């Protein structure tokens, strides 16, 4: 059962982060990431031996936090790389956007009679009047991005995949070690007299307990 549940939980954890980028799926994605992450830690905690738990669980903590964030940052770039359409235009405005850190949004008006404008994340040194290339998803599933951002963010997809593989290796190794060692511990405990028996044992002066 664990051999099946661990890969499924790791895949769901990665998928949860990827869903954050889709409009209307942020909350389900966050809940899926949390539930799968907690489930993965619980499986390892239950099936690993007491000696392995203090090592395996801290090793898993950072990837558990990082993988959904990396998936969120990179899934849009992966989609745009696969099917995005690139348009050229001019930057008409640069606006600070304050989240946990200050980022900047550029309004890029596409060349042509339609004057379509996209709002994309950009750098603080971008200025109105500059030329830019914007990659847009024809299905409008993910936000448009600057062409250079698409190339940069794909590296985070590699990191997200590597983090998922690391989680899988640590979880499978910890639980496999627990499955291999636990029977030996049980046999050792039984030999030491820890296993209760149905036969009565004699007490002092021949009394039967």
N, C-alpha and C positions, 0 to 999 in steps of 0.2 A: 504493500500500500504506500509506504513512504517513498519507494522508488518511483512511483507514479506521481504522488502529490508534490514532491519537491520541484521537479521541472515545470509542472503546471503552475505552481505558485510563483516561481521565478518569472515565467512568461506573463502571467497576469500582472505582476508588479511592473514589468516593463510596459505592458499595454496600458496600464492605468496612467502612467506619465504621458504616453503618446496621446491619450484622449483629451488631455488638458487643452490642447491647441485647437480643438474643434468647438465652435460656438454651441452652447447648450450642453456640452458634455464635461464641463470642468468639474462640477460636483461629483457626478458618477466616477470620473477618473480619479479624483482625490480619494473617494471612499474605497475604490478598488485597490489603489496603491496601499492605503493604510491596512485594509483587511488582509490583503495577500502578504504584506510585510509582517504583520503580527502573526499570521498563520504560519509563515515560514519559520519565524523565531520559535514559535510554540512547538513545531514538529522537531526542530533541532534540540530544544530544551528537554523534551520528553524522551527522545530516542538516543541522545548522546549520553555518554557516561559522565558522572560527576566531575571527573578529572578533565574531560574535554570541554565541558560547557563553558568554563571561564575563559577558555582560549577562543572557541569558535564564535560565541555570541559577540564579543567586542570586534572581532575581525569582520563580522557581517554588518555591523552597525553603520559604518560610513557608506559602503555600497548601497545599503537599503535606503539611505537618505539621498544619495547622489543619483542613482539610476533613474528615478522618475523625473528629476529635474533635467538631467541630460537628455532624456527622451523627449521631454517637452520642448527643450530648446532646439532640438535637431530634427524632429519629425517634419516640421514645415519645410526645412531645407531639402530633406529627402524627397518629399512629394513634389516640390518645385523643380528639383533636378530631373525627376522622371518625366513630368508632363507640363512643366511650366512654360509660359510664353514670355519672351523678353521684349520689352518696349523701351524706347529711348524717350527722354523728356528733359525738362528743365525744372530745377528746384525753385519753388515759388515762396516757400516759407520754412523756417526752422523754429520749432517750438519745444521748450523744455517740458519733459514729462517726469513728474516726481513720483517714484515708487519708493522701494527701500533704498534705491540709489537713483540719482538723477540721470535720466536718459534723454535722448532727443528724438523728436519726430520731424521728419521732412515731408512736406507736401510736394509731390512730383507730378507736374502736368505733362501728360503724354503729347508728343508731337502729332499733329493731324487736326482735321476739322472738328472731331468730336470733343476735343479738349477734356479727355478723361483724366481725373486726378486720383492719385493713390497716396495714402499716408503710410510711411514706412519708418522703421527705426533707423537712425543714422548717427553720425559722429558729431561731437560738439563743434568741430572746426568746419563742418559743412556750411555753406552760405547760399542765400538766394541768388539765382542766376547761374549756378553751376549746372553742368550736365550730369545726368545720372541714367543708369539702366535699371529698370524695375522688372522683376520676374513675377508674373501673375498666374495663379491657378485658374484654368478655364472653368473649373467646376466651383470655384470660390469656396473650397473646403478649408483652405488655410490662408493666412494673411499674406499679402504680397511682401516681397523683400527686395532689397538692393541686390544686384547680381553678385557683388563681391561678398555679401553676407551669406549668400547661399553656399558658396564654396567654403567659407570659414566654418559655418555651423555644421557641415557634414562631418568634421572631425569629432564633434561631440557625439554623433551617432556611433562612431567607432568606440568612444569611451563608454557609452551606455551599453553597447554589446559586450565589451570587455568586463564591465562591472557585473553584468548579468551572469557571464560565464564564471567569474570569480565567486559569486554567491552560490552558484550551482555546485562548483567544486568543493567549497568549504562545507556546505550543507550535506552533500552526499558523503563526503569523507568522514564527517563527524558522526553521522548516523550509521554508516557502514562499520566504523570502528566500534560504535556502541553495540551493534548487532554481533560483531565478532567476539567482543570481550565479555559481554553480559553472561553468556552461558558458562564461561570459565569462572566468573565471579560467583554464580549460583552454585556450581559444583563445589567450589572451595568453601562456600558458606555451609553447604550441606555436610561436607566432610568434617567441618569444625563443630558440628552438633547443633547448628542453627535451625535445621529443619525439624519441626515437631513430628513425632511419630504417634501411632495409635497404641503402642505397647506400653504397659505400666512400668514405671521405674521404682525400684526398691529404695526406701528411705532408711534411716537409722533403725536399728534393732529389728530389721526384717519387715518393717511396716511398709505397706503398699500405698503409694501416692495416687 
